[in-house]
Amino acid sequence: MREAIGEAYKTAMKAGDKRRTATLRSINAAIKDKDIEARGLGKEALSDADILPMLQKMVKQREESLAIFTQAGREDLAVVEREEIAILNEFLPKGMSEAEIDTAIRDAIAKTGAVGGKDMGKVIAALKAEYPGRIDFGKASAKVKAALG
């Protein structure tokens, strides 16, 4: 993932795409910040599994800003946020549809042998391991609870 972002950054710079270059530069800066933080704690550089939640957080921040700008009637700023969200989403795994999420939940319940609400943590852990970054676990936890309840 790190290499793909670096290559996209170089391509954007050569093409003179200012928005894309700025967005990719902010991703690289965030990765470097986390690498430095990890080094200070005696850990290794970020893996793709560590970069993924960071990118998701960046998308979420921009979605919140987009909502605020849209509500305030600042379409000029909303356009920037939409463009940045699209660029960030290029590096995230494709999200799952509602039907796919429901199927994944049923499979995880079957695999873990979960029978009640007390087993919800096992099911969520199995989903996180199998579908990292593809499921919104805020919404999925409610579906898991309903399926187990």
Residue pairs with C-beta under 8 A, 6 or more apart in sequence:
1 48
1 51
1 52
1 91
2 31
2 46
2 48
2 51
4 91
5 24
5 27
5 28
5 31
5 91
6 28
8 20
8 24
8 90
8 91
9 21
9 24
9 25
9 28
12 20
12 21
12 24
13 21
19 80
19 83
19 84
19 87
20 87
23 83
23 84
23 87
23 88
24 87
26 58
27 55
27 58
27 88
27 91
30 54
30 58
31 46
31 51
31 54
34 46
34 50
34 54
35 45
35 46
38 44
38 45
38 46
39 45
46 54
49 132
52 92
52 93
52 132
52 133
53 133
55 88
55 91
55 92
56 92
56 133
58 88
59 85
59 88
59 89
59 92
62 81
62 84
62 85
62 88
63 81
63 85
65 77
65 81
66 78
66 81
66 82
66 85
69 75
69 77
69 78
69 81
70 78
92 133
93 132
93 133
93 134
94 134
95 134
95 135
95 136
96 104
96 131
96 134
96 135
101 135
101 140
101 143
102 143
104 127
104 130
104 131
104 135
105 123
105 127
105 140
105 143
105 144
105 147
106 147
108 114
108 123
108 126
108 127
108 130
108 144
109 123
109 144
109 147
109 148
111 126
112 119
112 122
112 123
112 126
113 119
114 120
114 122
114 123
114 148
115 148
116 148
116 149
117 145
117 148
117 149
119 148
120 141
120 144
120 145
120 148
123 144
123 148
124 137
124 140
124 141
124 144
127 135
127 137
127 140
127 144
128 137
